[in-house]
Amino acid sequence: MLSLLVTLLWGVAWIAGLMRSGLGEPDEGRYAEVAREMLASGDWITPRLDGFLFFDKPPLHYWGTAAAYALLGTEPWVARLWGALAGLLAIAAVAWAGWRVWGRATGFYAATILGSSLLFAVSAHVGTLDLGVAAFLALGMACFVVAQFDPASASHRTAINLGMWAALALAVLSKGLIGVVLPGMVLAVYMLWQRDWRVLGRVSLLPGLVLLLVVSAPWFIEVTRRHPEFFDYFFIREHFTRFLTSADNRGKPPGFFLPVVLLGLFPWTALVPFTRLGWRAMWSGAPVDRLLLAWVGVVFVFFSISHSQLPFYILPLFPAAALLLGRIAARLPHEALARRMRVTAWAAAIGAAAALAAALMQRHHPAHAGMPTALGGLAASLAIMAFAAGYATRRLTRHRHHDAAMHALALAGIVGWTITLLASQAWVGPRSGEPVARLMAPALTVDTPVYMVGGFVRGLPFYLERPVTIVAQDRDDLTPFIDSRPGGYLPTLEAFEARWRTSAHGVALVDAHAMAVLQQHRLPYVLLGRLPTGFVIARQPAR
């Protein structure tokens, strides 16, 4: 009964985390708009952003989101739904694999750890593509684990193997070649470590490869047929150039992902086997241990040596890590788990105090409006986790109750990160396209031209449900195919001024630098409002 209640409360918190009106820039606004345009145009092959060709990523996230729009409406929470559902898929896959190989406790603990860890829980409620690929890789990994290491599944191995290959195909359609490169590298390292090449004969290799190609290849073939420039841009630039060079300026200092992983696992970081006891609880020398450690190690090294690094890139590591940490939690003695819960309580309490202090320091900075509220939400979240970890410590030391302790911290984790997400709207919302669209709405008619001058708020077309003319900007997600929408781009402020002065009506979002220049040139306009993203102006007063 307690498990059911906690699951229901956890589900409410999971859904509540989607209910934020402002799409974060740049990623949420970008991917929400690509899916909206796919649905509006009826072209499910060619992704477009503000009417321009957009070949940065494959289409699965857009397909899922566009289908959700068709069923539920074009709303910000719906734009985040695909990631939230993918997160639930990964959690279920981890629970299934842990249960089948190590028993109910490990499966349950692994699922709760994954679903309430900082990086995973937040990414599942942010409309980006990273959680989708991580989820399908998690499903593929879970199928491999069950097919290879659960004796009871031997009679169903072929079907489970084909499920694995289908999951990898969907991972490819989510974010490209890493959907097969990462599992392939993990398998190679595992076979070398295990000195067992016979694994290749147990994964239904030939029918699996056929299924992989049947599911994933048709879109790539068709989009290349329609747009021959796609192949070079997507496979060469977006994969090899990004990995091998700093073309997109996303390089980070050496060791960048180590703190990302350790902080991203919170409130479960204390379970990481820093001690001999923790290592013994995780490691038995069994083949499945080597497979999961190979998965964690390969993913970590792969993204660490890449020249393109962002925090969410490391997400494919988390399902395997959750299985390993779940096993530790299940095998640790009550006293040892209580010590780790006590460390978590102190860490959360210190973090809450630091976040509260930072919030108080930000109160009198107008440029940081909204940040005190966001930090206050983080402080409240960490305080809830500190209380829950303290309660878990008490349950373990006095009642020796593993399940109650894990329940408490898992529920506090997802509730806390949901509070953090909702509080972050005080910062994210004013910088999204939503307030811009709200200010523009009274001045808009069906044929009113809309401009973004000097900047690019990617979610603005989503809220306006129409394309926007881009002026004098060179964002890397737009410029590669800037000629694909004739008339949709004005390269200079002078070109914008000329069009504005000869138009009877129009609205624009103008960044501060461009606004200063236009004011010097005495551009005629009516100010509709000022936002962190810039000045909202109209050619004539709103009706």
Summary of the structure (lengths in Angstrom):
residues: 543
radius of gyration: 25.0
end to end distance: 58.8
largest distance: 78.6
contacts: 1936
relative contact order: 0.12
helix: 70%
strand: 5%
